[in-house]
Each structure stands twice: as C-alpha cells, then as structure tokens.
C-alpha cells in the first residue's frame, strides 16, 4: 500500500513550519521518508507514521496505537509506528513530529 497522501502532506507542512533547511524526501519503507540533516526522521508509511524517537521507543510501545518496527523478524530499537487514529488529533501529531525532531539531533546517520 502506498503512503497516505494526506499524511505525507501533513508531515511535509509540519517540517516546513519548523523552518528546517536540510529536509530530503526518499521512497522507503512502503512510503515517503523525510530525512532531516541526512538522517531518517519520520515516514508516511501506508496509513501510519514511522517515527525515529530513540530510547523513548520502549515507553512509547506501552501506548495504545503505537507499535514497534520489525525488520527481518527482529525488532528495531528507536523506531515506532504511530497509528492513524492517534494522528487524527493535531496535538498528538505535533508531539510525534517534535519527538522525532528532538532525537534527530542525536541520531547517527546510517552508513551509505
């Protein structure tokens, strides 16, 4: 399933409103990922938002509507999927964008 166009646009607008200058869009994870400062930050993936939130992902997994990312059968630390139901609320949506941006400052760029 391709990325939800409305969600992609919401993410794009949210990042633009923050005045970020180094944002790149890439097709990844069945959707559109937004790279901030050369590092994966958030993605519109199907009808969910994938957020790179760092160590706080463990606490996030306890929230209804949040699930971890599984890749090749193994859970990936630092990443969570946020359901559309949570994202329908602008306060929640902005919280997850801000959380991903806060971790982006400390995240390591992946090897090329």
Residue, then its C-alpha position, 0 to 999 in steps of 0.5 A: x500500500x502506498x503512503x497516505x497522501x494526506x499524511x505525507x502532506x501533513x508531515x511535509x507542512x509540519x517540517x516546513x513550519x519548523x523552518x528546517x533547511x536540510x529536509x530530503x524526501x526518499x521512497x522507503x519503507x512502503x512510503x515517503x521518508x523525510x530525512x532531516x540533516x541526512x538522517x531518517x526522521x519520520x515516514x508516511x508509511x501506508x496509513x501510519x507514521x514511522x517515527x525515529x524517537x530513540x530510547x523513548x521507543x520502549x515507553x512509547x510501545x506501552x501506548x495504545x496505537x503505537x507499535x514497534x518496527x520489525x525488520x527481518x523478524x527482529x525488532x528495531x530499537x528507536x523506531x515506532x509506528x504511530x497509528x492513524x487514529x492517534x494522528x487524527x488529533x493535531x496535538x498528538x501529531x505535533x508531539x510525534x513530529x517534535x519527538x522525532x525532531x528532538x532525537x534527530x539531533x542525536x541520531x547517527x546517520x546510517x552508513x551509505 
